[in-house]
Amino acid sequence: MPIEAENVLARYKPRKGHREKKSSRGPSKIVSLRKKKTCNVSFQNSCTLEPVKPGRIFSRSCHETGVRICKIKPSRKRHFEEMSNQCSKAVNRKKRKTHNLNFQNSSAFVPVKAECVPARLLGSCSCKIEPSRKSSGRAPLHDAAADGKLDMCQLHLSKGAYIDTLDLRGYTPLHWAAKTGQISVANYLLKKGANLNLKSKNSEDCGKTPLHFAAAEGKLEMCQLLVSKGAHINSLDDKRLTPLHCAVKEEKIVETRKKGEDKLEIVKLLLSRRADTYISDKYGLLPLHYAAKRNNLDIFQLLYSKTFTLSLTSLHWALEEGQIPVATYLLEKGGIKLLENLNLRFNLYMGAQDSPLHIAATNGELGICQLLVSKGAHINIGYSRTPLHCAARKGHISVAKYLLRKGANPNFQCRGDPFGYTPLHAAAGRGKLDMCQLLVSKGACIDALNNDSHTPLYIAVMKGQLSLASYLIEKGANLYFRTTKTNVKGFNPLICAYTPLHSAAARGQIDMCQLLVSKAMHIDIVDDERLSRGVPIDVLDEHGLTPLHYAARSNKLDCCQFLVSKGAQIDILDDERWTPLHWAVIGREKDYCRMKAGDETEIVKFLLSRGAPTDILDKHGRTPLHYAAKANKLDIFRLLVSKGAQIDILDDERRTPLHWAVIGSEKDYCTMKAGDETEIVKFLLSRGAPTDILDKHGCTPLHYAARDKKLDSCQLLVSKGAQIDILDDERRTPLHWAVIGTEKDDCTMKAGDETEIVKFLLSRGAPTDILDEYGLSSLHYAARDKKLDSCQLLVSKGAQIDILDNERRTPLHWAVIGSEKDDGTMKAGDETEIVKFFLSRGTPTDILDKHGYAPLHYTARDKKLDSCQLLVSKGAQIDILDDERRTPLHWAVIGTEKDDCTMKAGDETEIVKFLLSRGAPTDILDKYGLSSLHYAAKDSKLGSCQLLVSKGAQIDILDNRGLTPFHLALENNNISIASYLLEKGANINLKSNIPFYRCEYTPLHFAAAQCQLDMCQFLLSKGAQVDALDDKRRTPLHWAVNETESFIRQKQREKLEIVKLLISRGATLDVLDENDLTPLFIAVSKRNFAIAEYLLEKKAIYHPPKKENYRVLLEDLINSCSTIEEAAEMKLYSMLCNLAFRTSSNLKSICRGEYSLYSQITIRYNIPLYGETTPCSTPRDTSLPLA
């Protein structure tokens, strides 16, 4: 402890159980006397009081006198409040200029926070006020404004505090002053320039102005001040609430009478300043709705008088919130507005469209219901339910009686109800016995059906309502009624035959089963075919299941015993030919999480004790023993075998229980106990189960045990004589399957299991080089799946390292090719280790498969750099050709379809760089005439292009079509590669053949034809000839307009921009191609009217083509325009005049006898009448639009 601190402070420590005495010798004097920098002023006395308390005077004294505070803990306020005078003296003695007024202790208290006298003293020292925050982010100015300490606010602002500073909740000091109603502080802050309409941020009240807070807190004078200073009356926060919303929204709106009166005056004030009463919040609610919900009648009346149209009736909300005074006022004083909204239905919750009467019935408000009905509310209104449904569901007897007396239909089913409930269904579903008695007494149909064909009795049974079910049965409810389903079109009902007894048995409701069976013995039931007495205990549902099936499936032992005692058949079959014993063994998917321990075994034991047959086959040929083996249920398995179940019986897939014990089920890995599978296999083998029976796939139990990595089962089977080299239908041995495994290996196989299985089979003499039907050995599969340990084991046992499969691939091929699972399951480095292993054993590197691929081709294609390096280091040929004459360099550039999602960044470039460094030739052409540079340009691989060009690849090398790499970059619209190739000397005007157009063209021709605007701009900027001619004498402008109408529509804007670009760069408008066609002629003939119009504006000259072309063009134009008016709208008058023949006979022949079109053309364009040979002397004006 620091020097003398204990002695100094001990004299102020009160004795235990006594109040602390005041001392004339206060802590301030001690601090003044003992100015020790090392004193621990955090020393606690027996009352856990310390000299330095948060926010108190002595704390500030210690700061000012330079005492180092080691630790400050929060405590009660007393003990130092009387020391104010002594602190003031201490502060005056130590006027230090550099002290931080905002210094925080561990409770985030600062010196300038509490009393004003010491604060003013600290301020008088010219102390620098630095920004500081408590845990809530509030600065001292916030606290002063919230506490109404005007002189503190003046002090802080005089020392440079920012007037609109925000705390962590996004409040300014003015927000706090408005929230707490500090008028003087707010007035002062406003005079100093505080932002009156600044919105809060980063809080639940985000977006609120000071007026929002003042209105919400009921601060009338504050609201008057803010409004008088120009606060925005209709300002919206982030929830679209206005100050008027806030004034009426608070739940405790009438906490005190004074506050309630202030709220009313605030609302009056806001309304007098034209507050908008029709602004809705983000939920669509008006201030009137909140007033209705909060039960402030005076405010509601005031707002109601100002609101003339409602988007949602306030009566709904008043009733929904149980605000009876507001609802009564509306019903008594509402007038026309009430009558308009009385029967409106709105989705208040859960999608139910309810009227006010619905809500009143739901809440059990009889008086409101009576008042609503007297005002004209409809009794049977409802989309998904009626008011009687609501009362029945909640059990409001008095409301239900009133509604029934007023004519409510007890059997009404609403078309909007997805379940189709009647009121009796609704009451039965909630177990409301009294309500059901009332409804039945008023004529409710006791066997009414909902949309699922469920009766009220069925719902009562399903909900476990025993007394209600008993009542309905006494009233004659049909016990034997079967539920039905209808198809989509609403006809052809399908019998489900799911009775209440099925439901009770499935749920294990033994009391309900006893009730249903006992009551049924005294009821005569008439069905379609016979008259019988009582409910058959073995009634079938649509799947042929009896109640006993359901009880056995659900592992309900009590129900099973009861049903059997009443005569239920123990061996009855359902549609799957499953007996109750099958279901008891199979169970349900939920059995493992809901079934009690021992229930399933007890049910099987009970059914077997009653003579249930064990060897009945279902439609898959399986017995209960097959299913017990599949689910690894050892106890049940032993019970079945002890009762004579055949141990080697075959199902339809020719599998024995031993097959299924090894295979298991999909649930094995999460539900099977450790050792269960091995115990069942051991049990079956001990009973002489055959080990080498082949199923329909030719697999023995050993195949499945090896595939699933079940070592113990493998050892048991081999020890009992299972053949180690037996072949399945695909000629695979158990060793093949041990290496291949299953798709579940990665998530279920234990580490080392696979290797142990392979090691065990090899130790028992399993052959290593047997080929399956695909010619693959076990070593091929191990190499493909990157299983290094298995590869080493197989090779150590003599497996051939260069053995070929049907594709002529070696294990080394498969090691570099891999499998489809590589990306997600292969460990890093596995592939390289496999390749390294095979190469170390002398595997040849240049064996070609049937496609001519060497391992190096595959590694280059798949971007496997490490494997490439290993193969080349072992002498693999760098320029070896495949059947398509491609080298590994070709494949390194081409890659595979998986590149985009699996290749690491930089892999492709690294492979290309490596192969080039080892002398790979760059200009070898494949059978399509493509070099590596062609593929790099085609696939937009700039890095590979740069590497290839740097190694001497030819820039303008031609493929079989006469295309250069530059052309291929152009086809893919890759400007970056095109720019690079041009920099390296590519000929921008070199003509090549394009297969689609079958002509020679320049890059600019192709870019214009393919609507590549950016590429056109790039080519022209690089010096491409704008009027270059192809072999048909067409310019790029010809190509730009020579597209079909559908193509032009898709890219109309881009095509037009390209035409404008070409013309702006000096393209000649009137160049004739080999058919004497201009771009204008082509544009019209292709119906590209926008381009044709632009060409006309640019004074494109139409060159008359041959006579037959006249006819074609005019026919196209006439066919494309339904009327002459349409042609006129296209601004093609002069074009039509130029193209039309000047003899009406020719024109009429072109018009194909359509007299109306012929007459319009001749009259409009002054063409001579039929038979005339010269045109009219006075042509009409064609510049005017047609009528």
Secondary structure, 3 states (H helix, E strand, C coil): CCCCHHHHHHCCCCCCCCCCCCCCCCHHHHHHHCCCCCCCCCCCCCCCCCCCCCCCHHHHHHHHCCCCCCCCCCCCCCCCHHHHHHHHHHHHHCCCCCCCCCCCCCCCCCCCCCCHHHHHHHHHCCCCCCCCCCCCCCCHHHHHHHHCCHHHHHHHHHCCCCCCCCCCCCCCHHHHHHHHCCHHHHHHHHHCCCCCCCCCCCCCCCCCCHHHHHHHCCCHHHHHHHHHCCCCCCCCCCCCCCHHHHHHHCCCCCCCHHHHHHHHHHHHHHHHCCCCCCCCCCCCCCHHHHHHHHCCHHHHHHHHHHCCCCCCCHHHHHHHCCCHHHHHHHHHHCCHHHHHHCCCCEEEECCEEECHHHHHHHHCCHHHHHHHHHCCCCCCCCCCCCHHHHHHHHCCHHHHHHHHHCCCCCCCCCCCCCCCCCHHHHHHHCCCHHHHHHHHHCCCCCCCCCCCCCCHHHHHHHCCCHHHHHHHHHCCCCCCCCCEECCCCCCCCEECCCCHHHHHHHCCCHHHHHHHHHHHCCCEEECCCCEEECCCCCCCCCCCCCHHHHHHHCCCHHHHHHHHHCCCCCCCCCCCCCCHHHHHHHCCCCHHHHCCCCHHHHHHHHHHHCCCCCCCCCCCCCCHHHHHHHCCCHHHHHHHHHCCCCCCCCCCCCCCHHHHHHHCCCCHHHHCCCCHHHHHHHHHHHCCCCCCCCCCCCCCHHHHHHHCCCHHHHHHHHHCCCCCCCCCCCCCCHHHHHHHCCCCHHHHCCCCHHHHHHHHHHHCCCCCCCCCCCCCCHHHHHHHCCCHHHHHHHHHCCCCCCCCCCCCCCHHHHHHHCCCCHHHHCCCCHHHHHHHHHHHCCCCCCCCCCCCCCHHHHHHHCCCHHHHHHHHHCCCCCCCCCCCCCCHHHHHHHCCCCHHHHCCCCHHHHHHHHHHHCCCCCCCCCCCCCCHHHHHHHCCCHHHHHHHHHCCCCCCCCCCCCCCHHHHHHHCCCHHHHHHHHHCCCCCCCCEEECCCCEEECHHHHHHHCCCHHHHHHHHHCCCCCCCCCCCCCCHHHHHHCCCHHHHHHCHHHHHHHHHHHHHCCCCCCCCCCCCCCHHHHHHHCCCHHHHHHHHHCCCCCCCCCHHHHHHHHHHHHHHCCCHHHHHHCCCHHHHHHHCCCCHHHHHHHCCCCHHHHHHHHHHCCCCCCCCCCCCCCCCCCCCCCC
